[in-house]
Amino acid sequence: MSTSLNRITAAQHVGDPAPVRVVHLGLGAFHRAHQAWYTQHAESDAHDPQWGIAAFTGRSPVAAEELAPQDGLYSLIERAADADSVELIQSIVEVRPASDSKRLVQLLSAREVALVTLTITEAGYHLDPAGELKSTDKDVAADIAILREALADPSQEPRLLTAAGRLVLCLDRRLRSLGDEAGIAVVSCDNMADNATAARNAVLGTAHACKDGLAEEIDRVVSWVGTSVDRITPASTEELRQFVAGKTGFDDAAPVVAEPFRSWILSGDFPAGRPDWEHAGAQFVDDIEPFERRKLWLLNGTHSYMAYAGQLAGHRTVAEAIADPVILSKVEAFWDEASRHLTDPQLDVPTYRQDLLTRYRNPRIEHFLAQIGTDGASKLRIRALPIYQAEREAGRDGAAAAGAIASWITWLIAQDPGNIKDSEADSIRQALVSDDATRALLDVLQPGLGQDMHLVSLVPPHN
């Protein structure tokens, strides 16, 4: 990239950066295309913003390393089928690696910080198939051991491995600092059914294992907010950085590209306040479950289906896969099964399905199937298995939902075991070398599922 380009810095801010009032865990492209965009557009006065975000990375510090020299600023490219628009996002005012426990504790001990948002992926909650904290997980167990000492000594600033562990530490410090004024919202923005309960179970499960009474104290001051989030955000590339340089004249190390469509539906209380996200189009509802299921099943479920069936057919992207008539027929059949269990008129399922086809067919959004296919075990557990089970309970065969699971199994069997990218990779590798890989892999999805001989019969035989 040309050395004549200027780096994006604080000089490009419209006004002064906003004070930190939101902490985010899981700094990645989706957060920057979604919650950060909504927060920027919620501000009524761009010259005097009130809601700044301090964002902490996951395990990799790369995002912080890229964004810190840019003062958290970056370009968001909205890529429609026929045109692009570029916007400078200014709502992230501080970026930190996950290892910076000192700063995280400092922020969450401050009264002005009103909420925490999470995009840590399904695997980041470390829950078992029943939705409870998996205390035997090595990272969870390590955090519990560290926290038992750190909670007894407030001077410690331990490096923790899980988001729940970090929140337990910070919420304990917040309670010590603010007492009855410690109220705060924890807002899960991950693609999970009942993600508020997932966050609550992960945090309270960790707290319960570390210190008597702490889980109850945390639960007393935290509002667990559930959400349904939606915006396709492909991985950034060097070509994208060059495109932004040509459009803006700035050297942006961390641009983000997203489709024009966006949706954010929330349910829950905000005891310390929140941005006016509804001004940016967010929707607040009393019952989020129907909206969660619509998104998880119709969008995420078919994304997962295409990730495996599409790659097996030689496709690289969602747009390529949906253009394949065989894949399209699988997607439509999956939607038909899921739609039978999405009956709330508010959901307007026919329109939602048509919108999805338009989004999938956008040839200028390169949403790579390999990226979607990571962590398939935890994803299919909530995106396809519930549809299959609902169809079976209704007396039908559930063949389309089973097809998504079968494609995952077929794809796994075709992989080099060492290249499998899944938080449950160890269990998957063990299943692959068992006497009956199909049944063993089904047991990874849900213990005992391998005994469902009807489901087993819907998985193609493998030589």
Rosetta blueprint (number, residue, H / E / L):
1 M L
2 S L
3 T L
4 S L
5 L L
6 N E
7 R E
8 I L
9 T L
10 A H
11 A H
12 Q H
13 H L
14 V L
15 G L
16 D L
17 P L
18 A L
19 P L
20 V E
21 R E
22 V E
23 V E
24 H E
25 L E
26 G L
27 L L
28 G L
29 A H
30 F H
31 H H
32 R H
33 A H
34 H L
35 Q H
36 A H
37 W H
38 Y H
39 T H
40 Q H
41 H H
42 A H
43 E L
44 S L
45 D L
46 A L
47 H L
48 D L
49 P L
50 Q L
51 W L
52 G E
53 I E
54 A E
55 A E
56 F E
57 T L
58 G L
59 R L
60 S L
61 P L
62 V H
63 A H
64 A H
65 E H
66 E H
67 L H
68 A H
69 P H
70 Q H
71 D L
72 G L
73 L L
74 Y E
75 S E
76 L E
77 I E
78 E E
79 R E
80 A L
81 A L
82 D L
83 A L
84 D E
85 S E
86 V E
87 E E
88 L E
89 I E
90 Q L
91 S L
92 I E
93 V E
94 E E
95 V E
96 R E
97 P L
98 A L
99 S L
100 D L
101 S H
102 K H
103 R H
104 L H
105 V H
106 Q H
107 L H
108 L H
109 S L
110 A L
111 R L
112 E L
113 V L
114 A L
115 L E
116 V E
117 T E
118 L E
119 T L
120 I L
121 T L
122 E H
123 A H
124 G H
125 Y H
126 H L
127 L E
128 D L
129 P L
130 A L
131 G L
132 E L
133 L E
134 K L
135 S L
136 T L
137 D L
138 K H
139 D H
140 V H
141 A H
142 A H
143 D H
144 I H
145 A H
146 I H
147 L H
148 R H
149 E H
150 A H
151 L L
152 A L
153 D L
154 P L
155 S L
156 Q L
157 E L
158 P L
159 R L
160 L L
161 L L
162 T L
163 A H
164 A H
165 G H
166 R H
167 L H
168 V H
169 L H
170 C H
171 L H
172 D H
173 R H
174 R H
175 L H
176 R H
177 S H
178 L H
179 G H
180 D H
181 E H
182 A L
183 G L
184 I E
185 A E
186 V E
187 V E
188 S E
189 C L
190 D L
191 N L
192 M L
193 A L
194 D L
195 N H
196 A H
197 T H
198 A H
199 A H
200 R H
201 N H
202 A H
203 V H
204 L H
205 G H
206 T H
207 A H
208 H H
209 A H
210 C H
211 K L
212 D L
213 G L
214 L H
215 A H
216 E H
217 E H
218 I H
219 D H
220 R H
221 V H
222 V E
223 S E
224 W E
225 V E
226 G E
227 T E
228 S E
229 V E
230 D E
231 R L
232 I L
233 T L
234 P L
235 A L
236 S L
237 T L
238 E H
239 E H
240 L H
241 R H
242 Q H
243 F H
244 V H
245 A H
246 G H
247 K H
248 T H
249 G L
250 F E
251 D E
252 D L
253 A L
254 A L
255 P L
256 V E
257 V E
258 A E
259 E L
260 P L
261 F L
262 R L
263 S E
264 W E
265 I E
266 L E
267 S E
268 G L
269 D L
270 F L
271 P L
272 A L
273 G L
274 R L
275 P L
276 D L
277 W H
278 E H
279 H H
280 A H
281 G L
282 A L
283 Q E
284 F E
285 V L
286 D L
287 D L
288 I L
289 E H
290 P H
291 F H
292 E H
293 R H
294 R H
295 K H
296 L H
297 W H
298 L H
299 L H
300 N H
301 G H
302 T H
303 H H
304 S H
305 Y H
306 M H
307 A H
308 Y H
309 A H
310 G H
311 Q H
312 L H
313 A L
314 G L
315 H L
316 R L
317 T E
318 V H
319 A H
320 E H
321 A H
322 I H
323 A L
324 D L
325 P H
326 V H
327 I H
328 L H
329 S H
330 K H
331 V H
332 E H
333 A H
334 F H
335 W H
336 D H
337 E H
338 A H
339 S H
340 R L
341 H L
342 L L
343 T L
344 D L
345 P H
346 Q H
347 L H
348 D L
349 V H
350 P H
351 T H
352 Y H
353 R H
354 Q H
355 D H
356 L H
357 L H
358 T H
359 R H
360 Y H
361 R L
362 N L
363 P L
364 R L
365 I L
366 E L
367 H L
368 F E
369 L H
370 A H
371 Q H
372 I H
373 G L
374 T L
375 D L
376 G H
377 A H
378 S H
379 K H
380 L H
381 R H
382 I H
383 R H
384 A L
385 L H
386 P H
387 I H
388 Y H
389 Q H
390 A H
391 E H
392 R H
393 E H
394 A L
395 G L
396 R L
397 D L
398 G L
399 A H
400 A H
401 A H
402 A H
403 G H
404 A H
405 I H
406 A H
407 S H
408 W H
409 I H
410 T H
411 W H
412 L H
413 I H
414 A L
415 Q L
416 D L
417 P H
418 G H
419 N H
420 I L
421 K L
422 D L
423 S L
424 E L
425 A H
426 D H
427 S H
428 I H
429 R H
430 Q H
431 A H
432 L H
433 V L
434 S L
435 D L
436 D L
437 A H
438 T H
439 R H
440 A H
441 L H
442 L H
443 D H
444 V H
445 L H
446 Q L
447 P L
448 G L
449 L H
450 G H
451 Q H
452 D L
453 M H
454 H H
455 L H
456 V H
457 S H
458 L L
459 V L
460 P L
461 P L
462 H L
463 N L
